[in-house]
Amino acid sequence: MYSLKAYLTRNLLITLTCAMALLLYLLFQGIQILTQDFVASRLQHDADSLISALEPHADGTWALSADRLPNVYHRVNSGHYFAINIGEQLLRSRSLFDHVVSLPNLKVGEQQQATQYVGQEHWLMFSQTIVKNGQTITLWVTEDISSLEQTQLRFLGFAAVVVLLTIMILLFAQHLLLKRGFKPLEQMPDAIRQLRLQGQEIDTQHTPTEISPLIEEIERLINQLGQRVQRSRNALGNLAHEMKRPLQGLQSYLDSLAPDQRCEGSKVLADLHHIIERELKRTKIVGLSTPGRFTVLNDDLPPLIQVMQRIYPERQIDYQFDKTLVMPFDRDDLLELLGNLLDNACKHAHRQIQIQLCIEQTNTSNQAYQIEVSDDGEGVSETNLEVITERGIRLDESIQGHGLGLSICKDIVESYQGELSFTHSTLGGLKVSVILPQPH
């Protein structure tokens, strides 16, 4: 299993990181290009100024008017340099000091722009070859752009901080949006809990349309399961009713036989009646099928007691439980368990039956649900108690009289990893104890 919120947040973080990294790269490249274009444009202006400041002498040499040169060319290592090659004559700016430069070999009218690292400086160089007064002149002008690049890096660092803050703000905004968007989904556990506690349908008017098909499918499956279980129970009840008439005819036939021929058939017929009555009682006890619903004792136990009182009107059933107690087990299973326990107790009690349901603390600090059903009947001996405990599943064969439905109880208890035990009751009869652990 995975968290949808974490999945969306992780993907947003990856997407934003990649997008912002690409944005920073493009921003850096763009600033670098703009800076170099700006410096190159300024170098071209300086080259034009140098060309206009060139003056030929009568002896065929050339000179630059010092008053027309910017001061940066007079300061050593100022970061602004030039060199002019006129024939055999080379004019250099004072700022070059002892730097050795080589001018490119260009054709007339050709221009060139290049960069070069010299020591701690990064030069952006502009070169061109022109003709002035019939003389070919090659001009080389450069500027140190390392300080501009440091400024670019500082700006890029600032931009990275802004981008990081933006990513954090966007992630926080997405967290709020997801929290708000998933808020209707947070109500789903309560809605499903109400479905399990009270059988209420889930309200789809206030849920996102994306999960409405899921809710509808859940409700459809629950209804379909309930209908199937109900049809099976109805069919079983109808079968039991339909079998009564042929069994009555069989009983009449047996009554017409001789006593020695009647014994074995009567025993088999009694077993069949026994099974039919058990299935009819199970149908009455459980009632309508509600698969998946929890057992609300205050709603489900009193009707079960009333059914048992109608079946055994001469019995008195005392029950004790917390009215707010909800047992997190399937209602149909628990009603069948309680119904069979009560039916067994009512059948063998003289008059009084007690049932108690509560929560107890286990040795592992976990909670468990305890059910105790006692009767004031004849009870069973110590030997028979051991046989019941050992042979659990085939209880109806262990002890004559005590066992109808107890094998079903054993199956239900084991399906929830619970325990079923038998002891002597303080009322004088049998006490059946069931412990069901808290489901995970």
RODO-719509 format. One line per field, with one value per residue (C-alpha): residue number from 1; x negated, y, z negated. Coordinates in nm, 4 decimals, m for minus. Last residue first. Example, Ala and Ser with C-alpha at 12.3 -4.5 7.8 and 13.67 -1.06 7.14 Angstrom:
2
rovo <- 2:1
X <- m1.3670:m1.2300
Y <- m0.1060:m0.4500
Z <- m0.7140:m0.7800
***
This chain:
440
rovo <- 440:439:438:437:436:435:434:433:432:431:430:429:428:427:426:425:424:423:422:421:420:419:418:417:416:415:414:413:412:411:410:409:408:407:406:405:404:403:402:401:400:399:398:397:396:395:394:393:392:391:390:389:388:387:386:385:384:383:382:381:380:379:378:377:376:375:374:373:372:371:370:369:368:367:366:365:364:363:362:361:360:359:358:357:356:355:354:353:352:351:350:349:348:347:346:345:344:343:342:341:340:339:338:337:336:335:334:333:332:331:330:329:328:327:326:325:324:323:322:321:320:319:318:317:316:315:314:313:312:311:310:309:308:307:306:305:304:303:302:301:300:299:298:297:296:295:294:293:292:291:290:289:288:287:286:285:284:283:282:281:280:279:278:277:276:275:274:273:272:271:270:269:268:267:266:265:264:263:262:261:260:259:258:257:256:255:254:253:252:251:250:249:248:247:246:245:244:243:242:241:240:239:238:237:236:235:234:233:232:231:230:229:228:227:226:225:224:223:222:221:220:219:218:217:216:215:214:213:212:211:210:209:208:207:206:205:204:203:202:201:200:199:198:197:196:195:194:193:192:191:190:189:188:187:186:185:184:183:182:181:180:179:178:177:176:175:174:173:172:171:170:169:168:167:166:165:164:163:162:161:160:159:158:157:156:155:154:153:152:151:150:149:148:147:146:145:144:143:142:141:140:139:138:137:136:135:134:133:132:131:130:129:128:127:126:125:124:123:122:121:120:119:118:117:116:115:114:113:112:111:110:109:108:107:106:105:104:103:102:101:100:99:98:97:96:95:94:93:92:91:90:89:88:87:86:85:84:83:82:81:80:79:78:77:76:75:74:73:72:71:70:69:68:67:66:65:64:63:62:61:60:59:58:57:56:55:54:53:52:51:50:49:48:47:46:45:44:43:42:41:40:39:38:37:36:35:34:33:32:31:30:29:28:27:26:25:24:23:22:21:20:19:18:17:16:15:14:13:12:11:10:9:8:7:6:5:4:3:2:1
X <- 0.6745:0.9678:0.9949:0.9799:1.2992:1.3329:1.6281:1.7357:2.0043:2.1359:2.3186:2.5636:2.5727:2.6394:2.2761:2.2014:1.9598:1.7085:1.6910:1.4477:1.4494:1.1487:1.1128:0.9155:1.2146:1.2889:1.2271:1.5224:1.7553:1.6517:1.6932:2.0358:2.1415:2.0227:2.2253:2.5432:2.6914:2.4158:2.5407:2.8135:2.5863:2.2326:1.9586:2.1486:2.3061:1.9716:1.7999:1.5942:1.4900:1.3528:1.1021:1.3019:1.6248:1.4451:1.2900:1.6298:1.7689:1.5197:1.5921:1.9605:2.2202:2.4878:2.8298:2.9783:2.9362:2.7939:2.4920:2.3858:2.0635:1.9358:1.6008:1.4622:1.0868:0.8658:0.4911:0.2361:0.0773:0.2153:0.5692:0.7957:1.1668:1.4649:1.8142:2.1083:2.3124:2.5843:2.7836:3.0401:3.2995:3.5793:3.4743:3.2082:3.1303:3.3106:3.2686:2.8887:2.8564:3.0801:2.8877:2.5538:2.7022:2.8512:2.5355:2.3227:2.5825:2.6180:2.2395:2.2001:2.4842:2.3605:2.0043:1.7658:1.6585:1.8691:2.0364:2.0894:2.2895:2.5585:2.2944:2.4049:2.6126:2.8765:3.1307:3.3299:3.6243:3.7524:4.1140:4.1739:3.9058:3.9563:4.1166:3.8460:3.5774:3.7226:3.7425:3.3787:3.2775:3.4736:3.2917:2.9440:2.9449:3.0034:2.8314:2.5683:2.4639:2.3026:2.0967:2.2319:2.0370:2.3247:2.6751:2.8973:3.2492:3.3309:3.0469:3.2524:3.5526:3.3397:3.1214:3.4357:3.5580:3.2176:3.2193:3.5747:3.4849:3.1728:3.3602:3.6449:3.3856:3.2273:3.5696:3.6334:3.3069:3.3961:3.7504:3.6162:3.3934:3.6710:3.9696:3.8826:3.8877:4.2077:4.3932:4.4694:4.7695:4.5980:4.3112:4.5473:4.7026:4.3539:4.2637:4.5747:4.4773:4.1286:4.2711:4.4723:4.1880:3.9411:4.1150:4.0644:3.6920:3.6543:3.8343:3.6020:3.2947:3.4249:3.4953:3.1483:2.9876:3.2001:3.0987:2.7310:2.7613:2.9555:2.7052:2.4159:2.5871:2.6590:2.2983:2.1689:2.3952:2.2971:1.9290:1.9857:2.1751:1.8961:1.6329:1.8370:1.8698:1.4944:1.4169:1.7432:1.6028:1.8219:2.0928:2.3864:2.2640:2.4155:2.3194:2.6181:2.6972:2.6679:2.6443:2.3010:2.1380:2.2814:2.2121:1.8505:1.8457:1.9645:1.7127:1.4336:1.5583:1.5470:1.1746:1.2553:1.4496:1.1372:0.9194:0.9509:0.8912:0.5887:0.4731:0.5103:0.3302:0.0475:0.0367:m0.0073:m0.2844:m0.4537:m0.4135:m0.5578:m0.8518:m0.9162:m0.8979:m1.1402:m1.3818:m1.3343:m1.3994:m1.7127:m1.8239:m1.7556:m1.9767:m2.2487:m2.2063:m2.2333:m2.5511:m2.6791:m2.5962:m2.7756:m3.0763:m3.0460:m3.0436:m3.3581:m3.5202:m3.4364:m3.7880:m3.7679:m3.9363:m4.0152:m4.2250:m4.2551:m4.4180:m4.4965:m4.5607:m4.6848:m4.5296:m4.4307:m4.2452:m4.1760:m4.0086:m4.0742:m3.8642:m3.9106:m3.6906:m3.8091:m3.6210:m3.8885:m3.8456:m4.0895:m4.2538:m4.5466:m4.4439:m4.1290:m4.0220:m3.7065:m3.6443:m3.4869:m3.6096:m3.5520:m3.6426:m3.6419:m3.9946:m4.1025:m4.1964:m4.5159:m4.4469:m4.6500:m4.8828:m4.9111:m5.1921:m5.0945:m5.3794:m5.1805:m4.8471:m4.7049:m4.9476:m4.7541:m4.9502:m5.0430:m5.2261:m5.4064:m5.5247:m5.2151:m4.9639:m4.8823:m4.6681:m4.6419:m4.3744:m4.3070:m4.0409:m4.0718:m4.2589:m4.5728:m4.7880:m4.5864:m4.6206:m4.3527:m4.1020:m4.1621:m3.9638:m4.1664:m4.0980:m4.3515:m4.6226:m4.5779:m4.6949:m4.9950:m5.0804:m5.4075:m5.4637:m5.7277:m5.4683:m5.2578:m4.9250:m4.6526:m4.4534:m4.1880:m3.9043:m4.0142:m4.0367:m3.6848:m3.5465:m3.7199:m3.5732:m3.2270:m3.2901:m3.4064:m3.0817:m2.8788:m3.0895:m3.0294:m2.6521:m2.6540:m2.8657:m2.6290:m2.3196:m2.4685:m2.5638:m2.2227:m2.0506:m2.2757:m2.2131:m1.8386:m1.8284:m2.0125:m1.7925:m1.4786:m1.6049:m1.6733:m1.3280:m1.1556:m1.3514:m1.2930:m0.9263:m0.8630:m1.0475:m0.8688:m0.5319:m0.5970:m0.6858:m0.3850:m0.1467:m0.2816:m0.2886:0.0747:0.1702:0.0116:m0.1096:0.0000
Y <- m0.6017:m0.7897:m0.7730:m1.1292:m1.3376:m1.5249:m1.7621:m1.9255:m2.1956:m2.2650:m2.5916:m2.6511:m2.5772:m2.2053:m2.1480:m2.3018:m2.5870:m2.5337:m2.5393:m2.3509:m2.1848:m1.9762:m1.7213:m1.7043:m1.5328:m1.8347:m2.0520:m1.8949:m1.9480:m2.3124:m2.3856:m2.2236:m2.4475:m2.7482:m2.6124:m2.6156:m2.9184:m3.0249:m3.0960:m3.3593:m3.6612:m3.5545:m3.6152:m3.6752:m3.3312:m3.1866:m3.3068:m2.9896:m2.9649:m3.3181:m3.2310:m2.9680:m3.1681:m3.4838:m3.2996:m3.1682:m3.5230:m3.6508:m3.3675:m3.4493:m3.2522:m3.0020:m3.0992:m2.7632:m2.4264:m2.2548:m2.0378:m1.8393:m1.6373:m1.4138:m1.2348:m0.9783:m0.9281:m0.6249:m0.6287:m0.5805:m0.9167:m1.0806:m1.0029:m0.7210:m0.7969:m0.6575:m0.7694:m0.9950:m1.1903:m1.4463:m1.6133:m1.8891:m1.9902:m2.2481:m2.6101:m2.5564:m2.8124:m2.6677:m2.3091:m2.3470:m2.5065:m2.2425:m1.9671:m2.0901:m2.1447:m1.7961:m1.6301:m1.7886:m1.7288:m1.3691:m1.3333:m1.4706:m1.2627:m0.9445:m0.9797:m0.8924:m0.5588:m0.5932:m0.2640:m0.1954:0.1174:m0.0777:m0.2521:m0.6090:m0.8286:m1.0812:m1.2805:m1.5424:m1.7032:m2.0246:m2.1370:m1.9429:m2.1399:m2.0524:m1.7185:m1.6445:m1.7350:m1.4852:m1.2169:m1.2784:m1.2326:m0.9063:m0.7881:m0.8783:m0.6844:m0.3176:m0.2819:m0.5311:m0.3413:m0.6198:m0.4963:m0.5034:m0.6749:m0.8963:m0.7932:m1.1005:m1.0762:m1.3025:m1.4709:m1.6542:m1.7551:m1.9069:m2.0881:m2.2253:m2.3710:m2.5298:m2.6918:m2.8192:m2.9867:m3.1500:m3.2984:m3.4174:m3.6018:m3.7505:m3.8655:m4.0345:m4.2243:m4.3463:m4.4327:m4.6409:m4.8415:m4.9182:m4.9876:m5.3361:m5.4840:m5.2947:m5.4284:m5.1778:m4.9457:m4.6773:m4.6772:m4.5922:m4.3108:m4.1751:m4.1933:m3.9941:m3.7405:m3.7308:m3.6661:m3.3725:m3.2271:m3.2175:m2.9213:m2.7118:m2.7913:m2.7181:m2.3887:m2.2955:m2.3876:m2.1957:m1.8959:m1.9191:m1.9433:m1.6568:m1.4450:m1.5216:m1.4321:m1.1143:m1.0026:m1.0683:m0.8682:m0.5832:m0.5762:m0.6015:m0.3192:m0.1009:m0.1510:m0.0897:0.2323:0.3520:0.2726:0.4398:0.7508:0.7688:1.0088:1.2007:1.3392:1.2834:1.5097:1.3675:1.0076:0.9503:0.5980:0.3807:0.3247:m0.0343:0.0780:m0.0300:m0.1521:0.1246:0.3733:0.2570:0.2898:0.6502:0.7189:0.5682:0.7753:1.1101:1.1406:1.1115:1.4385:1.6038:1.4721:1.7920:2.0185:1.8223:1.7987:2.1744:2.2437:2.0076:2.1571:2.5023:2.3680:2.2096:2.5323:2.7370:2.4982:2.5063:2.8873:2.9026:2.6860:2.9006:3.2175:3.0614:2.9562:3.3090:3.4526:3.2047:3.2980:3.6666:3.5956:3.3908:3.6716:3.9221:3.6926:3.6780:4.0569:4.0674:3.8112:4.0204:4.1555:4.3678:4.3333:4.5387:4.4238:4.6418:4.5367:4.8308:4.8128:5.1517:5.3383:5.6288:5.3882:5.0253:4.7955:4.4704:4.3659:4.2117:4.1910:4.0048:3.9031:3.8351:3.6314:3.7365:3.5400:3.4380:3.4997:3.3133:3.3709:3.4721:3.5375:3.7848:3.8326:4.0893:4.0894:4.4096:4.3508:3.9952:3.8819:3.7396:3.7382:3.9608:3.7947:3.9336:3.9329:4.0970:4.3110:4.6313:4.5761:4.8818:5.1068:5.0318:4.8902:5.0222:4.7836:4.9129:4.6771:4.7313:4.8898:4.6530:4.8033:4.6633:4.7285:4.6651:4.7190:4.5112:4.7853:4.5763:4.8921:5.2130:5.4145:5.2246:5.2889:5.6641:5.6742:5.7746:6.1065:6.3057:6.0566:6.1157:5.7890:5.7644:5.6313:5.6141:5.7115:5.9774:6.2517:6.1160:5.9339:5.9936:5.7219:5.8676:5.7841:5.4219:5.4169:5.5588:5.3003:5.0250:5.1603:5.1498:4.7927:4.7040:4.8428:4.6232:4.3230:4.4017:4.4142:4.1010:3.9220:4.0238:3.9290:3.5894:3.5245:3.6393:3.4022:3.1110:3.1638:3.1992:2.8894:2.6927:2.8332:2.7443:2.3917:2.3490:2.4941:2.2481:1.9480:2.0429:2.1243:1.7891:1.5908:1.7769:1.7358:1.3639:1.3275:1.5305:1.3299:0.9964:1.1173:1.2248:0.8958:0.7045:0.3566:0.0000
Z <- m1.3606:m1.5182:m1.8997:m2.0247:m2.0709:m2.3992:m2.4355:m2.7600:m2.7868:m3.1371:m3.2010:m3.4852:m3.8550:m3.8545:m3.9438:m3.6036:m3.5511:m3.2729:m2.8910:m2.6652:m2.3226:m2.2185:m1.9392:m1.6158:m1.4460:m1.2228:m1.5291:m1.7070:m1.4088:m1.3666:m1.7381:m1.7404:m1.4509:m1.6524:m1.9421:m1.7308:m1.9068:m2.1422:m2.4911:m2.4603:m2.4308:m2.4874:m2.2366:m1.9126:m1.9011:m2.0015:m1.6883:m1.6348:m1.9989:m2.0541:m2.3221:m2.5061:m2.4932:m2.6064:m2.8985:m3.0020:m2.9696:m3.2220:m3.4619:m3.4448:m3.2554:m3.3530:m3.4884:m3.4003:m3.5679:m3.2609:m3.1817:m2.8736:m2.8915:m2.6101:m2.6318:m2.3887:m2.3856:m2.4363:m2.3955:m2.6725:m2.5806:m2.8953:m2.7861:m2.9028:m2.9091:m2.7233:m2.8211:m2.7364:m2.9925:m2.9337:m3.2116:m3.1760:m3.4362:m3.4177:m3.4190:m3.1542:m2.8842:m2.5811:m2.6932:m2.7189:m2.3736:m2.2203:m2.3973:m2.2628:m1.9167:m1.9084:m2.0385:m1.7652:m1.4938:m1.6079:m1.6050:m1.2533:m1.1082:m1.2755:m1.1463:m1.4255:m1.5702:m1.8886:m1.9735:m2.3427:m2.4274:m2.6134:m2.8221:m2.8779:m3.1123:m3.0151:m3.2133:m3.0226:m3.2009:m3.0398:m3.0215:m2.6991:m2.5101:m2.1401:m2.2241:m2.4812:m2.2241:m1.9778:m2.2482:m2.3441:m1.9793:m1.9618:m2.2797:m2.1374:m1.8088:m1.8892:m2.2284:m2.1159:m1.8048:m1.6024:m1.3101:m0.9536:m0.6764:m0.5656:m0.6797:m0.6325:m0.7674:m1.0617:m1.2477:m1.5094:m1.2998:m1.0240:m1.2775:m1.4430:m1.1131:m1.0558:m1.3995:m1.3614:m1.0322:m1.1762:m1.4731:m1.2554:m1.0430:m1.3554:m1.4772:m1.1419:m1.1659:m1.5149:m1.4097:m1.1197:m1.3517:m1.6035:m1.3726:m1.2551:m1.6086:m1.6915:m1.3836:m1.1165:m1.0907:m1.2987:m1.0511:m0.7650:m0.9633:m1.0386:m0.6687:m0.5845:m0.8488:m0.7024:m0.3559:m0.5010:m0.7085:m0.4211:m0.2614:m0.5742:m0.5905:m0.2209:m0.2615:m0.5466:m0.3426:m0.0410:m0.2601:m0.4062:m0.0636:0.0680:m0.2317:m0.1761:0.1917:0.1200:m0.1415:0.0947:0.3688:0.1302:0.0124:0.3707:0.4856:0.1905:0.2653:0.6383:0.5673:0.3417:0.6055:0.8803:0.6581:0.6097:0.8988:0.8443:0.5230:0.2161:0.0779:0.2758:0.2382:m0.1067:m0.2134:m0.3021:m0.6669:m0.7920:m1.1529:m1.2696:m0.9476:m0.7302:m1.0073:m1.0064:m0.6260:m0.6601:m0.9359:m0.7247:m0.4248:m0.6043:m0.5384:m0.1678:m0.1812:m0.3264:m0.0458:0.1592:m0.1395:m0.2506:0.1093:0.1514:m0.1758:m0.0842:0.2656:0.1132:m0.1104:0.1897:0.3859:0.0998:0.0654:0.4400:0.4377:0.1456:0.3413:0.6529:0.4518:0.3046:0.6542:0.7835:0.5103:0.6030:0.9707:0.8808:0.6885:0.9832:1.2260:1.0055:1.0069:1.3870:1.4030:1.1920:1.4238:1.7338:1.8011:2.1158:2.4525:2.7613:3.0603:3.3714:3.6947:3.9257:4.2982:4.4218:4.7172:4.4967:4.2754:4.3739:4.1247:3.9409:3.6385:3.2977:2.9880:2.6802:2.3642:2.1079:1.7947:1.5287:1.2529:1.4740:1.8320:1.9258:2.2859:2.4669:2.8377:3.0811:3.4374:3.7079:4.0799:4.2821:4.4095:4.3455:4.0010:3.8492:3.4778:3.2468:3.0041:2.6564:2.4049:2.0778:1.9399:1.8779:2.0555:1.8765:2.0645:2.3836:2.6712:3.0168:3.2459:3.5577:3.8289:4.0398:3.8053:3.5181:3.2462:2.8944:2.6367:2.2710:2.0057:1.6879:1.4994:1.4920:1.5074:1.5300:1.8535:2.0472:1.7692:1.8124:2.1370:2.4464:2.6274:2.4268:2.5178:2.8919:3.0406:3.2707:3.6132:3.7961:4.1596:4.0900:4.1390:3.8573:3.8826:3.6182:3.4485:3.2143:3.4568:3.4592:3.0813:3.0470:3.2890:3.0954:2.7710:2.9287:3.0434:2.6933:2.5533:2.7866:2.6873:2.3198:2.3754:2.5900:2.3302:2.0543:2.2528:2.3372:1.9743:1.8509:2.0953:2.0063:1.6362:1.6855:1.9049:1.6377:1.3617:1.5570:1.6242:1.2527:1.1771:1.4101:1.2817:0.9184:0.9813:1.1493:0.8819:0.6012:0.7741:0.8139:0.4473:0.3345:0.5535:0.4258:0.0642:0.0902:0.2583:m0.0268:0.0582:0.0000
***
